Amino acid sequence: MAKGVKELLIPLLFMLVLFALVHYPVFAASKPPAKGTVLPQFQLKVPEDSKAKDYLGLSGRGEFTVSGIKAQVVIIQLFSRY
């Protein structure tokens, strides 16, 4: 009986460790920024619509950062999906 338990326990422990290692960064990234902290840099796609590009002061294609928006103030509203 003890051999059968070991045969089940080892793969189960392996799967639990693998799950924890794979999903830990996801859990850390899913937390919203704390009040008063600096928002981390992230990339956004340049809009295809020319009016939206003009409004944001962007040109070209590809990606941009929030600091690339030509404005004195940028207000970012974060939505929680869950």
N, C-alpha and C positions, 0 to 999 in steps of 0.2 A: 504493500500500500504506500509506503513512504517513497518508493521509486516512482510511482505513478503521480504523486503529488509534485515531486521535483520536476518531472517532465512537463507538467502543466504550469508550474510556478515560474520556471525560467523564461519561457516565451512570453508569459504575461508581464513579468517584470521588464523584459526587453521592450515590449510594446509600450509600456507606461513611460519608460525613460525616453524612448524615441519620440513619443507624443509630446512630452514635456520639452524636449530640446527643439523640436520643430515649431511648436506653437508658442513658445515663450516670447519671441520677438513680436508676434501678433498681439499678444495680450498687452505688452508694454506700449506698443504703438497705438492701441485703441483708447488710451487714456487721454482726455482733453488736456490742453495746457493749463497749468495752474494760474490763478488770477495774479496779475502783476509780472508774469514771466514773459520772456521774449519768444515770439513765434519762430519756430525753426524755418530755415530756408527750404523751399519746395518749388518744383517746376510745374507750370501750367501750360496748356496748349494755347498757342496764339489763335484767337478766333478767326474763322474763315470770312466772316461778315466784315466788310470794309467799314461800316458804321461803328461796329463794336471796337475794331482796331483803332479807329480815329478817336473814339471816346476814351480809350485807355492810353492813347498816345503811343501805340505800338506800330511796328512795321515789320514786314517780312513774314516768315513762316517758322514753324518749329515750336520752341518752348520759350517761356520767359519766367522771370521771378517777380515777386511783388515789388521789389525795389526797382524794377524796370518800368513801372507805371509812372508816367509823368504827371504827378499831382503833388500838392502840398500835404494832403492827408488821404490815406487809404483806410477805409473802414471794412473790416472783414468780419462777417457774421458766420459763426460756426453752428452747424446743425447736428444734433445727435440723431442718428438713425435708429437707435435702439433704446 
